[in-house]
Amino acid sequence: MKAFRLFVILGLLSITFSRRVSVSEEEYLEQYGYLTPVSDGVERSDDELREGLLSFQRRNNLPETGTMTSETRARMSQPRCGVRDDEPQQSLLRFAWVGTKWLSTSLTYSFLNYTTDIPVNDTREAIEAAFKLWSDVSPLRFTKVDPSSNPDINILFSDGEHGDNNPFDGPLGVLAHAFYPGPGFGGDAHFDEAENFTINGGPGIDLFQVAAHEFGHSLGLNHSSDPAALMWPYYSGYIPNFMLPQDDINGIQYIYGSNPDAPSTTSAPDNEIHERNEDCLCIRRKPDI
């Protein structure tokens, strides 16, 4: 009888835990890399859900309970970047690098279209200022060109499905996403036109802040675990007189080095293996011996 009661209690606990994680929350954890995809109709075990939640909580500096807490749910509801929170290729600091970079430090970008929320000139200035954040602290230089010139970075404003198999989800969900250096979509940055983009603290989503974050991905940075970093995956709102935080400076200089016109603050590691791949460079860390 005692064994039967224990079985019933454990079964009820399992059902209760599973119900705490809704279908949409489970999809969220899978979308951003915290759960391994499963086939349709296959249910994940409670252990898998706990591990996924623990990983999400750890990455987001939340209490590590392995259960769906109010803090965890609140974090999931925040507007954010659509790029996955994959594990970094290095663990020196809180920034994360995916292991690819552009071979050239002279990069080109182009507008495929413009948002209808703000004037074209204001959009151009916001994008230029976003690129300048990165060029001020690195050897990278950005030049606007015509789309027919095969630019390194294409900028697109669209909603819903827009040709890259990563459809946007409407207002205040995924604000934008970008692709790491490489061929095809590599470097491109896409912005959800369903958002109300604005500039200089107006009501809505600040285009400069979102673009500066996405261009970090375009240059090879993944999401940082530092809430103060620009590459933190969640939208922090408009910040007057914004300056690139140190964690982001560390990240971009780890990949490309410092601005040659400014004092050097970091040195590149010497234990790397360089592999060329068309117009980008893939770098792997040598195994420790």
Steps between C-alpha positions, in 0.01 A plus 500: 500500500784742591672427170175570315453832683859600416440418133182712496677794670792489256258483210308802625824694548602419143164615364516819710850583379411443138200729523715780635676520164253601230533397137605852401764512775637165390516628143681810625767288671546299180508809277784658697710187538414374850315187386589255224233487226272196505274345238131592487300309757803417715480623859808608689571348839483707816877461533550658157273790591681552832839503327373745240362731766818474707709590197275796419504622860877465523558691175261774611631542857176375656459274805574147377190308605437290191133594524291767328521787747338842464846651440570250223164566336553876524838473328350292220236767440756777440553630144826362371727414209403196295850347491546179703693506827751239386799401707805719428824377342699662782440549871755765592244767585124545489489595132454216251661450159365249250840433342464680163614845387533709186833477322492869414452782750353721224137392478212622287129518581185580309131569565266265317213721621411735785262495794184703457514610865762773471641715217762343272772747601438426869520126429830544320643708786391243762662217302818701444521577872449132583792399277712779649471346846699202371744688276596738783657213695627274220672518160163440328378760252154506341396651166147531362465370143225415251333159540627403155859520630471169689548656846622305800198603709148542362245683716135400463176612667222243469235318702391139527667264255768683301702238316751370756287233678504716815159673496437791733228466763335842519541793741710475817629150448805448280610851400767403244758238414830487316733241349862435589778567246492264204349440156131533410313686771826537693524844663146603405276670757120475489264721702137417581294769328209407728685689774461876542857616447601839629809711574626724779271371771168524320222252585579162351808287436824694459647410161855602592512271805357201313721553193817534706422165668422325171819628337690333784367171362585608145860533618515162678389563858239282669294603800676605819404381848571852633169689547688830455638398158357615168509131396269400785213339302219711650395850400602755762320801355635836394822604677602866449864562404556125471861379506610145423538306829836343583381143451408579138831680448680193633304279262552694179869559576545129576391434141643792303742684728484859619457822306842582350428868562451442873713341777484120496321343796512130410723255318385216280558145626775302327343156535267510201458302179396718201288354223383700196144461371419725203481855642509416869751342734418209726720473807519206740678489830792255514446227760677553827796265548 
